[in-house]
Amino acid sequence: MQVIMIEKLRKWVFSLQGKFIIVASTCIFIFTTVGSFLIISREESLYKRDIVNQGNVLSEISRLTLTNVMVYNELGMMDRLDLIDYLDYFIINLMERDKRIRYVAIFNDSGLVLASSDDSEYGKTHDIYTDECMNAALANLKTRIVDERFHNEPILKITVPLNIGTKCWGIIRINLSTKEVRESISSFKNEITKLVIFFSVISLLIISIGAKVLARPVSKLSKIMDSIKTHGDLEQQFPAVKDRRDEIGELQKSFLWMLQRLREADREHKKTIEVLSQTEKMVAIGRLAAGVAHEINNPLSGMTLCFKNLMEADVDHLTREKLVMAINDGLQKIKNIVGHLLDFSRMTVTEKTPVDLNNLINRLLVLLNYSASKKNIEIIKDLSGGISEILIDENKMSQVFMNIMINAVQAMDDGGRLTIRTRADDGFCVVSIADTGGGIAPDIMSHIFDPFFTTKGIGEGTGLGLSVSKGIVEQHGGTIEVDSEIGAGTTFKIKLPLV
């Protein structure tokens, strides 16, 4: 079952419809993937740019507010305790107004923590020189914003110098959570993915329908060719093909024109085969004439003697009956021989009928007995009784068997054995005709089925026998094979379908 499925899949992949769907689907997948990536990257960049801008605004507001406080403190308008209280209030107010703020700390220019959202940091000194962001912010007097993680949460770490011109009083650090932004980006990615999948499925369905419609006429033409290849009948009726105005329509017209030409050529071929078949049959009849004449002459001589005894001798009633019966037997024998010869020589229209193959071979051997006995050839029959009647053209297949048997007899000038076997093998009836002649040379083996090829002398053969025989066997859906060995003989195997 798995092998069948794999074979069907392989056949579909290499079909026109399969190739179209695969190529179109691949293109859609590439375009949608690249397009989705560009859209997601753009949106992600916009989201990040927006949160960074918000961080810059927040940092600038905080810087302006706190630098004013630092100026007031320096001018003595508020003491250190007031400064610390204000800074604590500022941090609490800032975090309440923006819930995304996870941490705020204010340092003086020596790194001492003046105020912090983390109570444990009060009064501690931070080494600003080992903190890259603080060090850069104090050195360049510019805000630094970097992506980091705080308590396993993504944040923007904003480091802002509290300065006016070149005068710097310290630094404020704000950790702004980007969790919502990342969740928004993730949600957007999911939506885009779902849209891509949805439109890909819809596109695939449309492509499948389109491919089926596009490939349908080609599939019909392919099925017609498969039917011709399977049945070998160009005259069968094929389904009508819808007229089209595109390239496939032109292909259909060309195919139908080619099919019509093939039909005409096939009809001419069949006519030629009929003519050649009858010509070769007449040649075979000529070869059999001497044997048939001898077979007829023997009973005629006996009948003549019986008539002479009846006319001239005075015989009793019992003897008369015996003479009459002998004459009747002789006439019946002559009738059978002439009947076989007429059956063999008859020109008929190809018509397949159920035929007992063993009986057919026995009847043909009657015509061959004299030629074989004259050359001291022993005929061996090994005919299987398990073969049912097969559907063949009896007249044409008679010609095939007779032609091969005559060739076998002619190949054994010094006597030998002619062996005819029949057997059933895997849905075929196999007829084997073997001789013990000189065999066929390897250099001419590939030419024996060529028209007009012969190794016989002038007037002894037309060179059409095996070529015509091969054509007849193939018309019956069968095959003809030959196996030969120099000095050992030749065997022809004819395989015909049982049904």
N, C-alpha and C positions, 0 to 999 in steps of 0.2 A: 504494500500500500504506500509506504514511504517512497519507494523508488518511483512509483507511478506519479505521485505528487511532485517529486523533484523533476521528473521528465516533463510534466505539464508546465511547471514553473519555468524550466529552461526553454521550452517551446514558446511560452508567452513572452519571455524576456527578449528573445530573438525575433519575435514577430513585429510587423510594422506598427501595430497598435501599441504593443509593449514598449518599443523603442521611443515612440512619440510621447507616451505618458511619462516614461522615465526621464527623457531629456527635458520636457516641459516642467515636470515636477522639480527636477534639479535646478532649473533656472529660477523657478518661483522661490524655491527654498533659499537659494543664494541671494536673490534680490531682497526677499523679505528679511533675511537674517542681517544682511548688510544695512538695509534701510532701518531696521529696528535698532541695530547697534548705533547708527548715527543719531537717530532720534533720541534714544536713551542717553547717549553721551552728551548730546546738546542740552537736554533737560537737566541732567545731573550737573552739568557745568553751570546752568542758570540757577539751579537751587543753591549750589555752593557759593556762587558769586553773590547771591542775594543774602545768604547768612553772613558772609564776610563783610558785605556792605553794612548790614545791621550791626555787626561787631565793631566796625569802624565808627559808625555813628555813636554807638554806646560808649566807646572808648573816648571819643572826642568830647562828648558831653561831660563824662566823668573827669577828664583832664581839665577842662575849663572850670568846672565847679571846684575841684580840689586845689588847683593852683591859686584861685582867689582866696581860698581858706588859708593856704600856706602863706600868702602875702599878708593877710590880716594877722596871722600869728607872728610873722617876722616883724611887723610894724608895732606889735605889742597890743593890738586891739583885742586879742584873746590869749589867755594863758594856755599852758600845755594841757591842763585837765579839760579845758573847754574844747581844745583841738581834738583830744582823744574822744570825748563824748560826741562831738560832731561827726567825726569819722565813723564811729560805731553806728550812729543814726543813719549816716549816708549809706553804709553797707546794708543795714536792715531794710531801708526804704528801697534801695536799688533791687534787692533780691525779691522783695514783695511785688514790685512793679513788673518784673520780668521773671516768670517762674522757670525760665530756661537756664538761669544763672545758677551754677552749682557751687561756685567758690569765688570769694573776693578777698584780696589782701592788699594792704597799703604799706609800703616800705619807705623808709627815708633813704637818703643817698648813701648811707653806710650799710644798708641791708637790714636794719632793725625793723621788726614788725610793729607798726604803729597801731594797726587795727586789722582784724581778720574775722571772716565768718566762722573760722575754726578757733574756738576759745583757747585751745591748747597751744596756739602759736604766739599768743601775746607775750611781748617782751623778748622773744627769741631773735637771734641775729641770723640772717640768711646770707650765705656766701654768694654775693652777686657775681663774683668773677668766675665761679664754676658753673653758674647758670648761664647757658649760652644766650637765651633770649634777653635776660636782664642785662647781661654784659653788652649785647648789641644795642639794646634800647638806650642805655646810658651813654654808650660811645657815640651813637649816631643821632641820638635824640629823636628817634622815629619809632612809631608803633610797630610791634612785631606780632603777627598772627600766625599760629601753626596748628596743624591737626595733631591731637594726642588723645589719650584715653585717661579718664579720671574715674577711679572706682569702677573700672570695667565698663565705662560708658564713653562713647565718642564725644569729644568736645573740641571747641576752638579755644586754645590758650592765647589770650590777648594780653600782651605786656605793653603798658603805656607809660612813657616818661612824663613826669609832672614838671613841665618846664615852661618858661617864658623866655624865648630867645635862647641864650646859652646858659641861663640860670636854671638849674634843675634842683628840685627839693626831694625827689624820690621817684617811686614807681608804684603804679597800681596794677595788680594782676587780676584778670577776670577770666573764669572758666565758663564758657557759654556752651551749653549742651546742643549737639547737632543730632540728637536721637530722632526728633520729629522729622527733621529734614531727611535723614536716612530712611525712616519709615515711609515717608512720602515718595522717595525715589524707588524704594522696594515695591510699594503699591503700584507706582506707575509702570515699573518693569513687568509686574504681574499682569496688569491690564493690557500692556502691549503684547505680551506673550500670548494671552488668551485671544486677542484680536488676530494675531498672526496665525495661530492654530486654526481659528474659526475660518478666516479667509483662505488659508491654505487648503482646508478640507473642502470648502465651497469651490475653490479653483480646481482642486483635484477632481471633484465630481464633474464639473463643467468640462475639464480636459478629457476625462474618461468618456463622457458622452460624445464630445467632439471627435475624439480619436476613433470611437466606434463607428460614428457616422462617416468619418473620412476613410476608415479602413474597410468598411462594409463592401463597397464595390470591388476592391482589390481581393478581399477574402472570397467573394463570389467567384472571381476569376481563378483564384487559387484552388477552390473546391472543384471547379470545372476541370482544371488540369489534373487534380488528384483523381477525379472520377475517370478521366481518360486514361491515366496511368494505371489505375487499378483494374478497370474493365477492358481497356484497349478498344473501346467502341466509340468511334468518332461520330456515328450516326444517331446516338442517343439524344433525347431532347433535354436541353439544359434550361434552367430557370431564366426568365427574362431579365435583362439588365437595364436599369433605368438610365435614360439618356441624360448626360451631363454636359456642361459647357466649359468645364475646366480641363486641366491636364489629365486628370483621371478619366474624363470622358473621351479624350483623344486616345488614351491607353486602351479603353474598352473597345473603341472602334477598330483600332489596330489589331487587338486580340481577336475580335470577331472576324475580321478580314482574314487573319492568319488561320483561324479555325476553319473558315470556309475553304481556304486553299488546301489545308491539310485533308479536309474531307474529300475534295476533288482528287488530290494526289493519292489518298487511300483507296478511293474507288478505282483509279487507274492501276494502282498497285495490285489490287485484288483481281482485276481483269487480267493483268499480266501473269499473275500467279496461276490463274485458271488455265490460261493458254499454255504456259510453260508446264503446268501439271499434266495437262492432257498430252502435250508433246512427249514428255518423259514417260507417260503411261503407254503411249503407242510404242516407244522404244522398248519398254519392258515386255509388252505383248509380243513384239518381234523376237525378243530373246526367249520367250516361253513357247513360241510357236512349235519348235521341233519337239519339245517334251509333250505338249498337248497333243500334237499329231500322233506321237508314239502311244500315248495313253488311250487315244481313240482307236488307233489301228489294232491294238490287241483285242478288244472286245469285238471289233468289226470282223476280224479274222475268225474268231470263234462263232460269231453269228452266221457268217458265210457258210462255214462247215455245217452248222445246224440246219440251215435252210437246204443245203445240198442233200443232207441225209433225209430231211422231210420230203423233198421232192422226188428223189431218186430211189431211196431204199424203202422196202416194205417193213415198216416198224409197227410194233403193237401200240395199244392205247397208252400204256404206262410210259413207254419210251418216248412217245410223241409228247406227252405232258412234260417230261423232263427236258426235251429239246426246246419246247415253247418257253419253259421257265428260264432256260439258259439264254435264249434270245432276249427275253424280257429283262433279265439281269444285265445283259450287255447294253441294251438300250438305256436302261436306267443309269448305268455307269457313264455312258456317253452324255446323257442328259445332264448329270451332275457336273461333269467336267466342263461342258459347254456353258452351263449355268454359272459356274464359278468364273469362267473366263469373261462372260458377258457382264457379270457383276463388277468385275475388276475394271473392265474397259469402259463401263458406262460413264457418260459425261452428265453430272447432275449439279444442280444448284446446291450451294453449301447449306446443309440442313443437319443439325445435331439431333440424334435420337439415342435412346438407351441401347447399348450394344454389349453383348457378352463377348469380352475381349478374347477369352480362351477359345471360344467357338470360331471367332474370326480368324485367329492364327491357324487353327486346324484346317479351315477351309483354304487358306492361302497356301499351306504346305502341300495340299493336293496338287496344286499347279507346279510346285517346285520339285516334286518327288523324282521325276524322270531325270531332270538336270543334275540333281544331287547323286542319284544312283549311278548315272553314267560316269561320274568322276570318282566313284567309290567314296562318297561322303556320307558319313553316318549322321542322321538327324536325331538329336536328343531333345526331348521336351520335358520341361520341369514347370508345369503350369499350376499355379496355386489355386486351390478350390475355394479360397476364402475371399475372392474378389467379386464384388457385386457388379451389376451392369453399370457402365460409365457412359456419360453423355458425350458422344463424339460424332463427327461426320464419318460414317463407316467407309464410304467410298474413298475419301482422301486419306484416312489413316491406313487403309488397305494398301494404298500406293506407297506410303512411307515404309511400312513393314516389308512389303515385297521388294522395294528398291534396295533396302539394306541387306535383305536375305540374298538377292541376286548378286550384289557386290561381294558378299561373303563366299558364295559358291564360286564366283569367278576368281576369288583370291586363293582357292585351294585346288590348283591344277593336279596335284599329286595325291589327292584324297585328304581326308581329315574329319573333323567333327564340327557340326553346326549345332550350337546349343541355344535353345530359346527358353527363357525363364520369365515368369510373371510373379509379382508379389505386391502386396500392399505395404506402403511405408509412409507413415506420418501424413495421412491425407492425400497421398498420391499413389497411383498405380505405376509401378516400374516394370517396363518391358526390356529385358536384356537379351541382345543378340550377339553371340560370340562365335568367332571362327578360329581355326588353328592355322591360318595362312601365314604369309611372310611378314605381315605387319605393315605399318605406315611409317615412312622415314620421318624423323623429327623435323627436318627442314621444310617439309610440306604439310605438316600437321595443321598449322595455323591457316592453311589455304583451302582445306578440303570442303569447306562450306561456301567458298566463293563461287559465284555464278560462272559457268563455262570452264571451270578448272577441272582438268581430268588428267590422269596418268595413263589412260588407255590409248590404244592406237587409233588412227583415223577410221571412222565408221563404227567403232566399238562403243562409243559413249559420247553424250552431248555435253557432259560436265554440268548438267542442271539438276541431276538426281538429288544429291545431298542438299544443295541450296534450296530447292523446292521443298524437300522434306522438312528442313529446318523452319521454313516459313509456315508450313502447315501445322507443325507441332506448336509453334509460338501462337498461331491463331487459336489454338485450343487452350491457351494459357499454360502450356507445358514447356519443357526444356529437353534438349537432346545433347548428350555428352559422349565423348569418345575417349577410349583408353587403348593405347596400342604399344606393342613391344616388338621390335624387329626379331623375326624368327619364332615368335611365340604366338602371334595372332592379334586380333583386334576385337574389342568389345564396344558396342554401341548401347547406351542406356537412354531410353525414352521415358520421361516422367510426365504423366498426365493426371490432372486433378480428378479425384474420385467424385466430387460434387461440383 
